[in-house]
Every structure is written in structure tokens, then in C-alpha cells.
């Protein structure tokens, strides 16, 4: 079994990957702020509901609105900061669009670009499947990107990559989505 494909990695793919990495880095803080938003929503309701204790449903609703607002605000700020930094990197020339060829087989994953070639065995990386791409993490914040939208036959190729990774990668090194048929 082997999968080989050539993909163009653009700011869109890099932006999605960076958002995923930044979410992983910052999610604990975002959840703490969201919890504070839940409490703040309930506090504001109690301040506005003079005299009596508000009904339970009103407290739950106010908490959800406060928490949802803070979570949405944090997610929006994260997306904006990643997009702005990514755009600045492409405009300044520190990043560029490039083509890479990924070969996935029993020996591991080989990534070839115009400038270099690199190989990693299945024990040296973690594979993560997301709806938009497969990410082969060679370090916590570095990965080879295999965009599903650029695959020649997306369903068939996705199933093949998933099958190879399931057979070869250790369970703790793979985070794959389940097959729709399973």
C-alpha cells in the first residue's frame, strides 16, 4: 500500500494549521475566560433583576449568553490574529506558496519540495486527521499538511491514507476520524 500526491500549500492551508496549533496552545486560557463569562452573565442578570432572586431558567440563559459571548470573542480574536500574522508573513516574503509531494507507505512519510526532501518513520511523528486535511506532526508546532480538497479522488484517497496510518502508526501516534461506513 502506498499513497503519493503533490499538493500546493498556500496561505489558506497554513492559516488553518496555525489556527489549530494556536487553539491547542491557548484553549485552557480561553476556557477560563469563558467560565468567567458564564459567571459575569449571571452577575449582570442579578444586578438587573432587582429585589428577588431571578428564576433558574433566566440564570442559565444569562450565563450561556455571557459564556457564549466571551467564547466567540476569544475565537474571533484568535482567527483575526492568525490571519493577520499569516498575511503579513506572505506579503513580506517570509513565507511563500510551495508545492510538496508526500509519499506515504509502510516505511513512513516522505515529503519532497523543490528545495529539500525529508523522511520520517511512523514512530517519529503523530498523524492527525481533520475535516480539511491530514497533519503529520514532526514536532508539536510543525507538520506536513496533506489537504483533502486537493486529493485526486478525495474519498478513496482519504480512506487509503487512513488505512495505511491505522495499520502502521501506533495508537498513541494517530488521531484519525472514523470511516463513515463503520
N, C-alpha and C positions, 0 to 999 in steps of 0.2 A: 504494500500500500504506500502510495506517495501522492502528495498534492504539491503542485507547483503553480504559482501565479505571479504576475507582475502587476504592481499597484502604484498609483500616483498618490503620494502623500502630500496633501495641501494643508492650508491653514485650518480648514474645516475639520479634518481628521485630528490634527494636532490640538485644536481647541477643545474638541470633545474629550480627548485623552487627558488634557490638562485639567479640565473641569472635574473629571472623575478622580484624578490624583488629589486635587485641591480639596474636593469634598471629603475624601478619605482622611486627609490631614486635619481638616477643620471641623469635622462633623461633631466631635464631642463638645466643642465650644458653641456650635450652632444649636445643639440640643439643649445646652444650658440656657442660652438666651431664649429659646423657645419656651422652656419651663418658666423663666422669668416673665415672658409674655403672657403665659397662662395665668400666672398669679396677678399680673398687672391688670388683665382684663377683668378678673373677679374683683379686684380692689376698686377699679373705676366704677363698676356696677354698684358696689356697696356705697361708694361716695355719692352716686347719683340717686340711689334708692332711699332717700331719707326716712328715718324713723324705724322702719321694720327690717327684718332680715328678708332679702329677696327670695323668691321661690327657687327651688333646686334647679328647675329647667333653665331659668334665667341665668343662674350662676354658671351652669355648664356651658350654655350658649356664649356668654360673655368670655369665659375662659378660652373656649375654642376660637372665638374671633380674635382675641388677643394673641394667642399662640400661633394661629394661622398667619396673622399679620406679620409677626416677628419672623416666622419661618420663611415666608415669602420674601420679606425684605432681605434676609440673610442670603437666600438663594439668588435673588436678583443681583445683590452686590457681588456675590461670588462670580456669577456669569459675566457681569459687566467688567469686573477687574481682569478676568481671564481673557475676555475678548479684546479688551484694550491693550493688555500686555502682548498678546499674540499678534495683533495687528501692528503694533509698534515694532515688534521683532521682525516681521516680514517687510514692513516699509523701510526700516533702517538697513536691511540686508543681513541681519544676524541669523535669520532663518530663511529658507528658500524651499520651494516646491521641488520634490525629487521623486524619482522612480526607484522602487525596490522590487526585487524578485525574492519571494520566500519559497523555500523548498522544505516541506515537512514530510519526514519519513521515519522509519524505525531508528535511525541514527540520531535524530534530533531535528533542530530547525536551523537552516542556513539562510542568512539574509545577505543579499548581494545588492550593492548600489553602484553607481558609476565610479565612486571613489574607493570603495573598500568591500571586503567580504568578511562576514563573521559567522561563527557557528556556535551553537550551544546544545549540549546533550539534554535529555529530558529531566535529569536531576539538577540541572543548573538554572532552571527558570520555572516560573509559575505561569500557567495559562489561565486567562480569564475570558469567558465569553459574555459579551453584552449584546443587546439587540442590534447595535450598529456595527460591531467589529469583534474580532478576537484580539486580545492583547497578550503578547508573550513577554512577561516581565523578566528582564535580566538583572534588574536592581529595583528597589522599592519605587523609584520615580522615573524609571527608564523602561521602555517597552518597544518591541516591534509591533507595528499596527497592521492588521490584516482586515481591511474594510470589506464588509459583506456586500455592500452595494456595488462594488467593483468586481465581484467574482463573476466568472463567465456564466456559470449555472448556479445561482445562489443557494437554492435548496439542496441540490445534490452535493455541491462543494462544501457547504456548511456541515452536512451530515458526514462527509468523508473526513474533514478536519476533526470534527468531534469524535469520530470513531478512532482515528489514529491517536489522538490525545488521551482518550479513555483507555485504550489498550497500553499505551507506553508510559504515560505520566503517573506518578504516584498520586494517590487520592488527595494528599495534603497539598499537592502542587497543581491541582486543577480545580477550576470553578466554572463548570460548564452548565449550560441550560439543558433542560431535558428535551428530548425529541418530542415533537407534537404528537406523534403516533404512540408513544409509550404511555 
